[in-house]
Amino acid sequence: MDARTSNLPPESVSKMLPNAAGWRADATHTLSLAEVNSTVAVPPIGGLWWRRLLAFAGPGYLVSVGYMDPGNWATDLAGGSKFGYTLLSVILLSNLMAILLQALAARLGIVTDRDLAQACRATYSPPVNFLLWIACDLALIACGLAEVIATAIALKLLFGIPLIGGALIAALDAFLLLLLMNKGFRFLEAFVIALLIVIAVCFAVQVTAAAPPVADMLRGFVPSTEIFTNSEMLYIAIGIIGATVMPHNLYLHSSIVQTRAYPRNEEGRRDAIKWATSDSTIALMLALFINAAILVVAAATFHKTGHSDVAEIGQAFELLSPLLGLGIASTLFAIALLASGLNSTVTATLAGQIVMEGFLNLRLPSWARRLLTRGIAIVPVVIVTAIYGERGTAQLLVFSQVILSMQLPFAVIPLVRFVSDRNKMGKFAIPVAVAAVAWLVAGIIVILNLKLLFDTLFGG
């Protein structure tokens, strides 16, 4: 009996292994994040609902970090300052996409006992898996760029540390995850949620000070055709989607939902799907508030006063307090940025471990994998900062989000395919109507990405 089965009722142990149907016969199956798999106890089925909700609460908040990470800040600031409230509809749409896709990722992990990377390795040929791994690693590198840049900028704004020095300091946060994981997965979740509360409070204060017109905000949530006809607006809109619906989050969520010690039988899995979906939906509503708040503050503060070219975090920091008339506004902005950078580092580095182990079945020491992940992200930031300064890093931050968006189809399409497959999911395969919506979302993502690629290459 392994570490996971020791935490489960005896009657569940024999039903733990996923059905072999639908998977490659030569595919090996190992536990996802074995060191924390099934380590969080949950109350018996039929107990008090709020205790079960609290027991399953956590993975959704780790996932939500990726939907309000520093990459969102650059795209939301650019969208709000240049186009006012118009792109709020894109934030809402991308958040609804995220809620659906994360629910599907949780379902895959709970039903199959495989994370998305493991499911790909157990389905596709080695060459296809290698290409999918490369695509996902590119997304993780892009995400790492955003985190390192944001952490470096926040350290400069708060403490005057040069950007290159801040980027190098960011390498040390690789050990933060190691420390938190050693204390237990619940401790990691508590740390992340505490920082999310800090971010939410900081932006609640700023939105209150900005006092945006409610009618203008509500109109912003209604989609506009101008988003598709204005190439510059479309570029930022796709950047928002790339920054919001993040590919590595699908791999992350399908793994960390398995940290709960629910019975690995039909009743246990069905109950786990219900509570895990509730957890991620609630958490992603917080992400919607944060993303909308960043754009609303930019629209009410910068667009309204004619500062339509504010796309850099440093510019926003300098202008917030004078324009809002709130002395602490800029400091709150920088504190929230630092909290966001730390949170994103923890979750993206964990996702990197899941992706490498899932696709390659390669298990490096955790400290080595985390240092490698940070190193790959830090080198470009140091080079760009040394050559181009702050403006170069700001452009790199926005570009990283577009790269993320370009990688989305390589995660979304396999996910939707797997959860629609009755051979893999059995009774838990999603209904035809849900599958149709999921494929529509995947289609929208692919079409928007092709449009962006065409405009980028041919200047459309």
KOLKE-12911 format. One line per 8 residues: for each residue x negated, y, z negated of C-alpha. Coordinates in Angstrom, 3 decimals, padded with zeros to 6 digits. Layout:
N
X,Y,Z ~ ...
% end
This chain:
460
000.000,000.000,000.000 ~ -001.525,003.346,001.052 ~ -001.321,006.777,-000.546 ~ 001.897,007.546,001.252 ~ 003.795,004.373,000.443 ~ 002.837,004.551,-003.212 ~ 005.055,007.636,-003.539 ~ 008.121,005.984,-002.012
010.801,003.645,-003.342 ~ 009.961,-000.037,-002.600 ~ 012.985,-000.455,-000.317 ~ 011.679,002.339,001.919 ~ 008.213,000.939,002.519 ~ 009.265,-001.735,004.979 ~ 011.144,000.852,007.050 ~ 008.369,003.427,007.221
006.668,002.608,010.493 ~ 008.308,004.192,013.553 ~ 009.893,002.035,016.227 ~ 007.275,000.932,018.781 ~ 009.742,001.361,021.678 ~ 008.962,004.273,023.967 ~ 005.303,004.525,023.007 ~ 002.233,003.215,024.813
001.461,-000.335,023.717 ~ -002.205,000.506,023.132 ~ -001.467,003.629,021.089 ~ -002.801,003.476,017.561 ~ -000.758,005.096,014.798 ~ -002.272,006.875,011.818 ~ -000.739,009.217,009.274 ~ -000.635,012.897,010.176
-002.609,014.929,007.603 ~ -003.104,011.709,005.668 ~ -004.531,013.496,002.623 ~ -001.199,015.230,001.899 ~ 001.307,013.005,003.724 ~ 004.310,012.207,001.466 ~ 002.717,013.839,-001.574 ~ 005.587,016.246,-002.406
008.366,014.540,-004.364 ~ 012.007,015.203,-003.477 ~ 015.127,014.547,-005.619 ~ 017.282,011.494,-004.816 ~ 019.838,011.878,-002.030 ~ 023.173,013.035,-003.430 ~ 021.667,015.241,-006.130 ~ 022.166,018.981,-006.544
021.942,020.676,-003.142 ~ 019.831,023.593,-004.337 ~ 017.229,021.266,-005.840 ~ 016.932,019.450,-002.519 ~ 016.678,022.742,-000.638 ~ 013.898,023.903,-002.970 ~ 012.099,020.571,-002.612 ~ 012.066,020.898,001.173
011.345,024.647,001.130 ~ 007.769,025.436,002.126 ~ 006.884,024.057,005.572 ~ 009.233,026.561,007.219 ~ 007.398,029.452,005.557 ~ 004.008,028.133,006.677 ~ 005.415,027.962,010.198 ~ 006.982,031.440,009.930
003.510,032.906,009.347 ~ 002.726,032.302,013.012 ~ 005.806,034.296,013.986 ~ 004.664,037.410,012.147 ~ 000.897,037.095,012.559 ~ -001.377,040.038,013.523 ~ -000.889,039.348,017.224 ~ 002.729,040.411,016.835
001.611,043.715,015.405 ~ -000.215,044.795,018.553 ~ 002.604,043.838,020.926 ~ 005.348,045.212,018.639 ~ 003.489,048.495,018.118 ~ 002.919,048.876,021.853 ~ 006.542,048.015,022.640 ~ 008.019,050.327,019.996
005.820,053.350,020.662 ~ 006.180,053.184,024.457 ~ 009.748,051.963,024.957 ~ 011.543,052.787,021.695 ~ 014.024,050.165,020.515 ~ 014.536,048.492,023.938 ~ 012.394,045.426,023.205 ~ 014.254,044.531,020.007
016.348,042.269,022.241 ~ 013.180,040.363,023.202 ~ 012.270,039.904,019.532 ~ 015.771,038.575,018.819 ~ 015.690,036.234,021.828 ~ 012.244,034.900,020.981 ~ 013.301,034.334,017.369 ~ 016.355,032.331,018.461
014.069,030.292,020.718 ~ 011.757,029.758,017.766 ~ 014.560,028.526,015.489 ~ 015.593,025.924,018.066 ~ 012.082,024.759,018.942 ~ 010.936,024.504,015.330 ~ 014.030,022.467,014.461 ~ 013.125,020.099,017.291
009.511,019.875,016.087 ~ 010.662,019.023,012.560 ~ 013.019,016.378,013.936 ~ 010.226,014.756,015.946 ~ 007.924,014.511,012.943 ~ 010.581,013.209,010.549 ~ 012.028,010.595,012.911 ~ 008.846,009.222,014.505
006.278,009.696,011.714 ~ 004.128,011.333,014.386 ~ 003.200,014.952,014.886 ~ 003.510,016.407,018.390 ~ -000.168,015.807,019.206 ~ 000.080,012.164,018.111 ~ 003.274,011.753,020.127 ~ 001.496,013.067,023.233
-001.437,010.699,022.681 ~ 000.992,007.783,022.299 ~ 002.837,008.697,025.525 ~ 000.523,010.169,028.141 ~ -002.628,008.873,029.808 ~ -006.062,009.913,028.419 ~ -006.717,012.489,031.204 ~ -003.341,014.168,030.626
-003.911,014.182,026.872 ~ -007.329,015.755,027.357 ~ -005.826,018.571,029.444 ~ -003.066,019.135,026.883 ~ -005.676,019.266,024.120 ~ -007.706,021.857,026.069 ~ -004.566,023.969,026.608 ~ -003.674,023.803,022.916
-007.222,024.620,021.843 ~ -007.178,027.686,024.102 ~ -004.023,028.789,022.302 ~ -005.702,028.225,018.930 ~ -008.736,030.236,020.030 ~ -006.437,033.071,021.149 ~ -004.648,032.899,017.804 ~ -007.994,032.886,015.989
-009.050,035.994,017.875 ~ -005.972,037.825,016.633 ~ -006.585,036.752,013.037 ~ -010.265,037.704,013.005 ~ -009.611,041.075,014.658 ~ -006.773,041.854,012.240 ~ -008.761,040.847,009.164 ~ -011.728,042.935,010.324
-009.523,045.957,011.055 ~ -007.743,045.656,007.689 ~ -011.066,045.474,005.821 ~ -012.277,048.559,007.678 ~ -009.102,050.528,006.985 ~ -009.004,049.618,003.305 ~ -012.709,049.480,002.389 ~ -014.618,051.096,005.272
-016.391,047.863,006.263 ~ -017.585,047.977,009.933 ~ -015.648,045.781,012.347 ~ -018.565,043.443,013.035 ~ -019.116,042.969,009.298 ~ -015.408,042.343,008.764 ~ -015.387,039.734,011.529 ~ -018.279,037.908,009.891
-016.552,038.051,006.499 ~ -013.504,036.506,008.176 ~ -015.567,033.333,008.676 ~ -015.564,032.797,004.929 ~ -011.793,032.428,004.798 ~ -012.240,028.983,006.369 ~ -013.064,027.787,002.854 ~ -009.860,029.287,001.455
-007.787,026.525,003.049 ~ -010.139,023.877,001.676 ~ -009.700,025.278,-001.848 ~ -005.911,025.480,-001.557 ~ -005.543,021.982,-000.098 ~ -007.639,020.540,-002.930 ~ -005.165,021.996,-005.414 ~ -002.203,020.334,-003.680
000.078,021.174,-000.777 ~ 002.626,022.922,-002.998 ~ -000.113,025.291,-004.163 ~ -000.894,026.119,-000.536 ~ 002.780,026.828,000.134 ~ 003.052,029.064,-002.936 ~ 000.029,031.084,-001.808 ~ 001.502,031.610,001.659
004.947,032.567,000.341 ~ 003.409,035.077,-002.096 ~ 001.616,036.836,000.766 ~ 004.813,036.788,002.857 ~ 006.601,038.605,000.033 ~ 003.826,041.232,000.021 ~ 004.236,041.766,003.785 ~ 008.045,041.986,003.536
007.936,044.539,000.697 ~ 005.384,046.704,002.534 ~ 007.540,046.893,005.650 ~ 010.788,047.355,003.741 ~ 009.301,050.520,002.233 ~ 008.116,051.765,005.646 ~ 011.443,051.116,007.386 ~ 013.259,052.961,004.591
010.909,055.921,004.974 ~ 011.282,055.931,008.784 ~ 015.108,056.058,008.485 ~ 015.783,054.851,012.059 ~ 019.205,055.584,013.617 ~ 021.342,052.482,013.129 ~ 023.189,052.936,016.451 ~ 019.924,053.097,018.411
018.653,049.970,016.694 ~ 021.836,048.039,017.444 ~ 021.647,049.055,021.126 ~ 018.069,047.785,021.148 ~ 019.278,044.265,020.377 ~ 021.311,044.253,023.625 ~ 019.168,042.984,026.553 ~ 018.329,045.505,029.276
017.638,044.748,032.958 ~ 014.797,047.264,032.795 ~ 012.741,044.622,030.979 ~ 012.562,042.630,034.231 ~ 012.185,045.549,036.654 ~ 009.470,047.423,034.735 ~ 006.231,045.411,035.071 ~ 004.582,047.147,032.113
007.583,046.451,029.893 ~ 007.692,042.850,031.100 ~ 003.992,042.418,030.278 ~ 004.591,043.549,026.696 ~ 007.816,041.508,026.488 ~ 006.001,038.314,027.453 ~ 003.277,039.238,024.985 ~ 005.983,039.458,022.289
007.283,036.013,023.264 ~ 003.749,034.659,023.236 ~ 003.105,036.212,019.842 ~ 006.409,034.978,018.438 ~ 006.970,031.496,019.871 ~ 003.494,030.112,019.230 ~ 002.492,026.699,020.631 ~ 000.353,025.625,017.683
003.353,026.085,015.351 ~ 005.121,023.180,017.061 ~ 002.200,020.885,016.271 ~ 001.942,022.286,012.748 ~ 005.622,021.896,011.851 ~ 005.916,018.339,013.186 ~ 003.116,017.378,010.807 ~ 003.734,019.271,007.577
007.402,018.246,007.297 ~ 005.963,014.797,006.619 ~ 004.429,016.016,003.350 ~ 007.820,015.371,001.716 ~ 008.291,011.921,000.175 ~ 011.760,011.297,001.614 ~ 012.792,007.654,002.172 ~ 011.588,006.516,005.589
014.927,004.985,006.560 ~ 017.913,006.229,008.558 ~ 019.674,007.941,005.653 ~ 016.468,009.493,004.342 ~ 015.420,010.821,007.742 ~ 018.871,012.269,008.483 ~ 018.899,014.077,005.143 ~ 015.328,015.313,005.652
016.204,016.729,009.088 ~ 019.080,018.705,007.561 ~ 017.008,020.295,004.816 ~ 013.881,020.842,006.915 ~ 015.971,022.626,009.552 ~ 017.590,024.803,006.869 ~ 014.151,025.648,005.482 ~ 012.694,026.716,008.841
015.808,028.670,009.880 ~ 015.820,030.711,006.656 ~ 012.080,031.340,006.911 ~ 012.296,032.426,010.550 ~ 014.985,034.963,009.687 ~ 012.325,036.590,007.485 ~ 010.006,036.561,010.498 ~ 012.713,038.296,012.552
012.944,041.039,009.920 ~ 009.151,041.575,009.887 ~ 008.793,041.688,013.679 ~ 011.790,043.972,014.093 ~ 010.505,046.182,011.278 ~ 007.124,046.671,012.981 ~ 008.791,047.692,016.253 ~ 011.384,049.869,014.504
008.706,051.723,012.520 ~ 006.726,052.266,015.742 ~ 009.829,053.468,017.610 ~ 011.092,055.747,014.828 ~ 007.658,057.150,014.001 ~ 005.632,057.228,017.223 ~ 008.082,057.084,020.154 ~ 010.357,059.638,018.546
007.487,062.125,018.081 ~ 006.013,061.677,021.561 ~ 003.134,059.385,020.546 ~ 004.039,056.802,023.171 ~ 000.479,055.582,023.658 ~ 000.046,054.087,020.181 ~ -000.868,050.452,020.793 ~ -003.803,050.098,018.420
-003.522,049.203,014.757 ~ -006.110,051.836,013.804 ~ -004.083,054.575,015.486 ~ -000.937,053.455,013.695 ~ -002.761,053.523,010.353 ~ -003.956,057.102,010.886 ~ -000.583,058.442,012.034 ~ 001.883,056.638,009.761
001.479,058.659,006.567 ~ 001.462,062.129,008.245 ~ 004.425,061.364,010.508 ~ 006.511,059.593,007.864 ~ 005.617,062.064,005.132 ~ 004.859,059.129,002.824 ~ 001.294,059.129,001.510 ~ 001.217,055.426,000.721
002.630,054.303,004.102 ~ -000.732,053.802,005.797 ~ -002.148,051.904,002.822 ~ 000.893,049.605,002.724 ~ 000.434,049.011,006.454 ~ -003.195,047.943,005.935 ~ -002.378,045.746,002.925 ~ 000.317,043.966,004.933
-002.146,043.513,007.799 ~ -004.733,041.917,005.514 ~ -002.101,039.615,003.975 ~ -000.952,038.655,007.465 ~ -004.513,037.901,008.578 ~ -005.191,035.695,005.536 ~ -001.917,033.812,005.947 ~ -002.427,033.260,009.664
-005.936,031.972,009.046 ~ -004.676,029.318,006.654 ~ -001.919,028.011,008.925 ~ -003.792,028.199,012.257 ~ -006.833,026.428,010.836 ~ -004.576,023.688,009.486 ~ -002.951,023.437,012.933 ~ -006.404,023.081,014.477
-007.083,020.065,012.284 ~ -003.733,018.507,013.263 ~ -004.371,019.060,016.990 ~ -007.890,017.602,016.962 ~ -006.914,014.559,014.909 ~ -003.702,014.016,016.864 ~ -005.013,014.291,020.418 ~ -008.498,012.873,019.981
-008.071,010.695,016.887 ~ -011.282,012.423,015.868 ~ -011.719,013.130,012.182 ~ -014.412,015.649,011.368 ~ -015.044,016.717,007.779 ~ -012.454,019.402,007.006 ~ -015.101,022.052,006.284 ~ -016.842,021.370,009.618
-013.626,021.629,011.624 ~ -012.651,024.869,009.920 ~ -016.038,026.495,010.414 ~ -016.009,025.443,014.076 ~ -012.542,026.961,014.539 ~ -013.577,030.255,012.959 ~ -016.882,030.373,014.831 ~ -015.201,030.029,018.227
-012.919,032.953,017.377 ~ -015.556,035.178,015.793 ~ -018.170,035.143,018.591 ~ -015.974,036.911,021.228 ~ -014.836,039.493,018.666 ~ -018.415,040.358,017.681 ~ -019.495,040.646,021.333 ~ -016.505,042.786,022.392
-016.836,045.001,019.313 ~ -020.557,045.546,019.918 ~ -020.003,046.469,023.589 ~ -016.623,048.227,023.685 ~ -015.890,049.213,020.079 ~ -012.412,049.408,018.559 ~ -010.584,049.993,021.852 ~ -012.023,046.776,023.235
-010.839,044.753,020.254 ~ -007.356,046.289,020.520 ~ -007.107,045.251,024.177 ~ -008.447,041.806,023.288 ~ -005.722,041.490,020.643 ~ -002.896,042.151,023.130 ~ -004.528,039.926,025.771 ~ -004.794,037.065,023.278
-001.018,037.082,022.891 ~ -000.483,036.808,026.632 ~ -002.875,033.827,026.661 ~ -000.767,032.265,023.907 ~ 002.340,032.725,025.992 ~ 000.681,031.043,028.985 ~ 000.033,027.922,026.874 ~ 003.621,027.597,025.643
004.944,025.313,028.417 ~ 002.256,022.715,027.625 ~ 003.720,022.306,024.127 ~ 007.410,023.025,024.725 ~ 007.980,020.661,027.656 ~ 006.558,017.533,025.930 ~ 008.463,018.381,022.737 ~ 011.842,018.688,024.487
011.143,015.544,026.484 ~ 010.317,013.503,023.366 ~ 013.303,014.553,021.242 ~ 015.653,013.886,024.186 ~ 014.293,010.344,024.675 ~ 016.459,007.652,023.048 ~ 013.651,005.095,023.358 ~ 011.541,007.246,021.053
014.212,008.811,018.841 ~ 016.985,006.204,018.784 ~ 020.117,007.567,017.081 ~ 018.242,010.801,016.338 ~ 017.840,011.850,019.982 ~ 019.336,015.316,020.413 ~ 022.805,015.595,022.030 ~ 023.056,016.411,025.729
024.295,019.959,025.013 ~ 021.344,020.717,022.728 ~ 018.967,019.175,025.259 ~ 020.433,021.423,027.971 ~ 019.814,024.526,025.846 ~ 016.300,023.331,024.991 ~ 015.465,022.786,028.670 ~ 016.923,026.227,029.451
014.574,027.757,026.861 ~ 011.648,025.848,028.370 ~ 012.682,027.062,031.835 ~ 012.876,030.700,030.692 ~ 009.384,030.447,029.202 ~ 007.941,028.932,032.389 ~ 009.626,031.489,034.686 ~ 008.487,034.457,032.580
004.949,033.125,032.525 ~ 004.897,032.622,036.312 ~ 006.208,036.170,036.763 ~ 003.458,037.526,034.499 ~ 000.790,035.513,036.324 ~ 001.994,036.777,039.713 ~ 002.001,040.397,038.552 ~ -001.436,040.031,036.983
-003.005,038.454,040.083 ~ -001.257,040.440,042.808 ~ -000.338,043.664,041.022 ~ 003.410,043.131,041.385
% end
